[in-house]
Amino acid sequence: MIQLGGIKGSLSINNVVFVIAPRVNAAGRMDDAKKAVQLFIEKDEANAFAIAELLHSDNTDRKEADSSITEEALSIINENEELVNKKTTVVYKEHWHKGVVGIVASRLTETYYRPTVVLTKSGDIVAGSARSVAGYNLYEAVHACKEHLLGYGGHFAAAGLSLLPEHVEKFAEKFEEVVSNTIPAELLIPEIIIDTPINFNEITNSFYSILCQMEPFGPENMRPVFIAKNVTDSGYSKIVKELHIRFVVKQNDLTITGIGFNLADKFYLLQQNKLVDIVFTIDENEWNGNKTLQLKVIDIRPSE
């Protein structure tokens, strides 16, 4: 898995979370989770590599399905003003792959920050996944719609559910009603929790080593988020794959690079040649055997 994922050098928690785990999970999402178990217990290296290649292929299929379904779901919402203005998202297409609807629901909440349900056909019934926004009890909202469901389960932040095709519209209406009546307006505004301001001259290898001692990061121990103020574009920042920004920015004559995923719509802020503030985490980029620190940019805004 390490070899197929292109991981060089020592294995980091980032590698496990973003390279290894998605390939393991892809087995169950796209085909049969038994393949992942077989890989873990296989004693023959050649057989293990063959199974790993199958998982690698499953993950490629997963990414393609994730991307195409997310694009289609966003089109459904964007082309309907009524859907755009709701406090919930419920989208349904029979042909969507059931293994990725949970991922798609998470993607949709990144664009329309509100409780979201993505449904598809599974045999004779409709099944899907739901995702919440921070601070809102999604399970209780789904529970309040139980009259339209065959089954459901989950927790505060996510849920799974099943229902008959003829009940999809009624469920969507009830879900919108329940959420509209119970969600505080402020929970529909995405919030970035920033741990501390930082200057570029403080972002050093020794500082990054200290951060790494706090791993593994995750719930209850999130990766530190920083803000650097009064930053300018170096003139070398650019849009990558029409979606992302490759940052090359400077502060007090110090230049640092970064990547901002799905931030292409904010590229104009850099083009204005004015001061901006950027919010980011710090990670390490390895290229051709060379390791450099880079920013993983979360958001950008004009400086005050």
C-alpha positions as CSV (number, residue, x, y, z in Angstrom):
1,M,0.0,0.0,0.0
2,I,2.9,2.3,0.8
3,Q,4.5,1.6,-2.5
4,L,1.3,2.0,-4.6
5,G,0.5,5.2,-2.7
6,G,3.9,6.7,-3.7
7,I,5.0,7.2,-0.1
8,K,8.7,7.9,0.3
9,G,10.7,7.8,3.5
10,S,9.1,7.3,6.9
11,L,5.3,6.8,7.3
12,S,3.5,9.7,8.8
13,I,0.0,10.0,10.3
14,N,-0.8,12.1,7.2
15,N,0.2,9.2,5.0
16,V,-2.0,6.9,7.0
17,V,-5.1,9.2,6.9
18,F,-4.9,10.4,3.4
19,V,-3.2,7.6,1.5
20,I,-3.5,4.3,3.2
21,A,-6.9,4.5,4.9
22,P,-8.8,5.6,1.7
23,R,-7.5,2.6,-0.1
24,V,-8.5,0.3,2.7
25,N,-12.0,1.9,2.9
26,A,-12.4,1.8,-0.9
27,A,-12.7,-2.0,-0.8
28,G,-16.0,-1.8,1.1
29,R,-17.3,1.3,-0.7
30,M,-16.8,0.1,-4.2
31,D,-16.8,-3.7,-4.0
32,D,-16.2,-6.1,-1.1
33,A,-14.5,-5.3,2.2
34,K,-13.2,-8.8,2.4
35,K,-10.3,-7.8,0.1
36,A,-8.9,-5.5,2.8
37,V,-9.1,-8.3,5.3
38,Q,-7.3,-10.6,2.9
39,L,-4.6,-8.1,2.4
40,F,-4.0,-7.8,6.2
41,I,-3.7,-11.6,6.8
42,E,-2.0,-12.6,3.5
43,K,1.5,-14.1,4.1
44,D,2.7,-14.3,0.5
45,E,4.2,-11.0,-0.6
46,A,3.2,-11.4,-4.3
47,N,-0.4,-12.2,-3.4
48,A,-0.5,-9.3,-1.0
49,F,0.7,-6.9,-3.7
50,A,-1.9,-8.2,-6.1
51,I,-4.7,-7.5,-3.5
52,A,-3.2,-4.1,-2.8
53,E,-3.4,-3.3,-6.5
54,L,-7.1,-4.2,-6.4
55,L,-7.6,-1.8,-3.5
56,H,-5.7,0.9,-5.3
57,S,-8.0,0.4,-8.3
58,D,-11.1,0.5,-6.1
59,N,-9.8,3.8,-4.7
60,T,-9.4,5.3,-8.2
61,D,-12.9,4.2,-9.0
62,R,-14.1,5.7,-5.7
63,K,-12.5,9.1,-6.5
64,E,-14.1,9.2,-9.9
65,A,-17.5,8.3,-8.6
66,D,-17.1,10.8,-5.7
67,S,-16.2,13.6,-8.2
68,S,-18.9,12.9,-10.8
69,I,-21.7,12.4,-8.3
70,T,-20.8,15.6,-6.3
71,E,-20.7,17.5,-9.6
72,E,-24.1,16.2,-10.6
73,A,-25.6,16.8,-7.1
74,L,-24.3,20.4,-7.1
75,S,-25.9,21.0,-10.5
76,I,-29.3,19.7,-9.2
77,I,-29.1,22.3,-6.4
78,N,-27.7,25.2,-8.4
79,E,-30.3,24.9,-11.1
80,N,-33.2,25.2,-8.7
81,E,-33.5,28.4,-6.7
82,E,-35.9,26.8,-4.2
83,L,-33.3,24.2,-3.4
84,V,-30.5,26.8,-3.1
85,N,-32.5,28.8,-0.5
86,K,-33.5,25.9,1.8
87,K,-31.9,25.1,5.2
88,T,-31.4,21.5,4.2
89,T,-30.1,19.5,1.2
90,V,-31.8,16.3,0.1
91,V,-30.8,15.0,-3.3
92,Y,-31.7,11.7,-4.9
93,K,-30.7,9.8,-8.1
94,E,-31.2,6.1,-8.6
95,H,-27.9,5.5,-10.4
96,W,-25.6,7.0,-7.8
97,H,-23.1,4.5,-6.3
98,K,-24.2,3.8,-2.7
99,G,-20.6,3.4,-1.5
100,V,-19.8,7.1,-1.9
101,V,-23.1,8.9,-0.9
102,G,-21.7,9.6,2.5
103,I,-18.6,11.2,1.0
104,V,-20.8,13.2,-1.4
105,A,-22.9,14.4,1.5
106,S,-19.8,15.7,3.2
107,R,-18.7,17.4,0.0
108,L,-22.1,19.2,-0.4
109,T,-21.9,20.5,3.2
110,E,-18.6,22.2,2.2
111,T,-20.5,24.2,-0.5
112,Y,-23.9,24.6,1.2
113,Y,-23.3,24.6,4.9
114,R,-26.4,22.8,6.2
115,P,-27.7,19.4,7.1
116,T,-27.5,17.2,4.0
117,V,-28.9,13.9,2.9
118,V,-27.8,12.1,-0.3
119,L,-29.9,9.2,-1.5
120,T,-29.7,6.5,-4.1
121,K,-31.5,3.3,-5.1
122,S,-30.5,0.1,-3.4
123,G,-32.5,-2.8,-4.7
124,D,-36.2,-2.0,-4.3
125,I,-35.6,0.7,-1.7
126,V,-33.9,4.0,-1.4
127,A,-30.9,4.3,1.0
128,G,-28.5,7.0,1.8
129,S,-26.3,8.9,4.2
130,A,-26.8,12.2,6.1
131,R,-24.2,14.7,7.4
132,S,-24.7,17.5,9.8
133,V,-23.1,20.9,10.5
134,A,-21.1,21.5,13.7
135,G,-23.4,21.8,16.8
136,Y,-26.6,20.4,15.3
137,N,-28.0,17.0,16.3
138,L,-28.7,15.3,13.0
139,Y,-29.9,12.0,14.5
140,E,-32.7,13.8,16.3
141,A,-33.8,15.5,13.1
142,V,-33.8,12.2,11.2
143,H,-35.7,10.5,14.1
144,A,-38.4,13.2,13.8
145,C,-38.9,12.1,10.2
146,K,-39.3,8.4,11.1
147,E,-42.9,8.1,9.8
148,H,-41.4,8.2,6.3
149,L,-38.5,5.8,6.9
150,L,-38.0,2.1,6.9
151,G,-35.0,2.3,9.1
152,Y,-32.3,4.7,10.3
153,G,-29.3,4.9,12.7
154,G,-26.5,7.2,13.5
155,H,-25.3,9.8,15.9
156,F,-25.0,13.6,16.4
157,A,-23.0,14.3,13.3
158,A,-24.0,11.6,10.8
159,A,-26.7,9.1,10.0
160,G,-27.8,6.4,7.6
161,L,-31.4,5.8,6.5
162,S,-33.6,3.8,4.2
163,L,-37.1,4.5,2.8
164,L,-39.5,3.6,0.0
165,P,-39.1,5.5,-3.3
166,E,-42.5,7.0,-3.0
167,H,-41.6,8.5,0.3
168,V,-38.6,10.5,-0.8
169,E,-40.4,13.7,-1.5
170,K,-42.4,13.6,1.8
171,F,-39.2,12.8,3.7
172,A,-37.4,15.8,2.1
173,E,-40.3,18.1,3.0
174,K,-40.5,16.8,6.6
175,F,-36.7,17.0,7.0
176,E,-36.7,20.7,5.8
177,E,-39.5,21.5,8.2
178,V,-37.8,19.9,11.2
179,V,-34.4,21.4,10.6
180,S,-35.9,24.9,9.9
181,N,-37.8,24.8,13.2
182,T,-34.9,23.6,15.3
183,I,-31.6,24.9,13.9
184,P,-30.2,28.2,15.3
185,A,-29.3,30.6,12.4
186,E,-25.7,30.9,13.6
187,L,-25.1,27.1,13.0
188,L,-25.7,27.6,9.3
189,I,-22.6,29.9,9.1
190,P,-19.4,27.9,8.8
191,E,-16.8,28.8,11.4
192,I,-13.1,28.3,11.4
193,I,-11.5,28.0,14.8
194,I,-8.0,29.6,14.7
195,D,-5.6,28.7,17.4
196,T,-3.1,31.6,17.1
197,P,-1.6,34.2,14.8
198,I,1.9,33.4,13.4
199,N,4.5,35.1,11.3
200,F,6.4,33.5,8.4
201,N,9.7,33.8,10.2
202,E,8.3,31.6,13.0
203,I,7.5,28.7,10.6
204,T,10.7,26.8,10.9
205,N,11.8,23.1,10.7
206,S,12.3,23.1,14.5
207,F,8.8,24.5,15.1
208,Y,7.3,21.9,12.7
209,S,9.1,19.2,14.7
210,I,7.5,20.4,17.8
211,L,4.0,20.3,16.1
212,C,4.7,16.7,15.0
213,Q,5.2,15.7,18.6
214,M,1.5,16.4,19.2
215,E,0.4,13.7,16.6
216,P,-1.8,11.9,16.0
217,F,-4.2,14.7,15.2
218,G,-8.0,14.1,15.0
219,P,-11.1,14.7,17.0
220,E,-10.3,16.1,20.5
221,N,-6.7,16.9,19.2
222,M,-7.1,18.8,16.0
223,R,-4.2,19.9,13.9
224,P,-3.3,23.5,15.0
225,V,-4.7,26.2,12.7
226,F,-2.8,29.5,12.2
227,I,-3.5,32.9,10.7
228,A,-0.8,35.0,9.0
229,K,-1.8,38.6,8.5
230,N,-0.7,41.2,5.9
231,V,0.5,38.7,3.3
232,T,1.1,39.5,-0.4
233,D,1.2,37.5,-3.5
234,S,4.6,36.9,-5.0
235,G,3.3,36.9,-8.5
236,Y,3.8,33.2,-8.9
237,S,0.6,31.9,-7.3
238,K,-1.7,30.1,-9.8
239,I,-4.8,28.1,-10.2
240,V,-4.3,24.3,-10.4
241,K,-6.8,21.9,-12.1
242,E,-9.3,24.8,-12.2
243,L,-10.2,24.1,-8.5
244,H,-7.2,24.7,-6.3
245,I,-4.7,27.5,-5.7
246,R,-0.9,26.9,-5.6
247,F,0.1,29.7,-3.2
248,V,3.5,31.4,-3.4
249,V,3.1,34.3,-0.9
250,K,5.4,36.5,1.1
251,Q,5.4,38.4,4.4
252,N,8.2,40.9,5.2
253,D,10.4,39.5,2.4
254,L,10.0,35.9,3.5
255,T,8.3,33.7,0.8
256,I,6.5,30.4,1.5
257,T,4.5,28.1,-0.7
258,G,1.1,26.5,0.0
259,I,-1.8,24.7,-1.5
260,G,-5.5,25.7,-1.1
261,F,-7.9,23.0,-2.1
262,N,-11.2,24.2,-3.7
263,L,-10.2,27.9,-3.2
264,A,-10.0,28.8,-6.9
265,D,-13.0,31.1,-6.6
266,K,-10.9,33.3,-4.2
267,F,-7.9,33.6,-6.5
268,Y,-9.0,37.2,-7.4
269,L,-8.0,38.3,-3.9
270,L,-4.4,37.5,-4.7
271,Q,-4.6,39.2,-8.1
272,Q,-5.5,42.5,-6.6
273,N,-2.0,42.9,-5.2
274,K,-3.4,44.0,-1.9
275,L,-2.6,42.7,1.6
276,V,-4.5,39.5,2.6
277,D,-4.8,37.3,5.7
278,I,-4.5,33.5,5.2
279,V,-5.6,30.7,7.5
280,F,-3.8,27.5,7.3
281,T,-2.2,24.4,8.8
282,I,1.4,23.5,8.3
283,D,2.6,20.3,6.7
284,E,5.6,18.9,4.9
285,N,5.9,18.5,1.2
286,E,8.4,16.0,-0.3
287,W,9.5,16.2,-3.9
288,N,12.4,14.4,-5.5
289,G,13.7,13.5,-2.1
290,N,13.6,17.1,-0.8
291,K,11.4,18.1,2.1
292,T,10.1,21.6,2.5
293,L,7.4,23.1,4.8
294,Q,4.3,24.3,3.1
295,L,1.0,25.8,4.1
296,K,-2.3,24.0,3.7
297,V,-4.5,27.0,3.2
298,I,-8.0,26.8,4.5
299,D,-9.3,30.3,3.8
300,I,-8.2,33.8,2.6
301,R,-9.6,37.3,3.1
302,P,-8.5,40.9,2.5
303,S,-6.5,42.3,5.4
304,E,-8.2,44.9,7.6
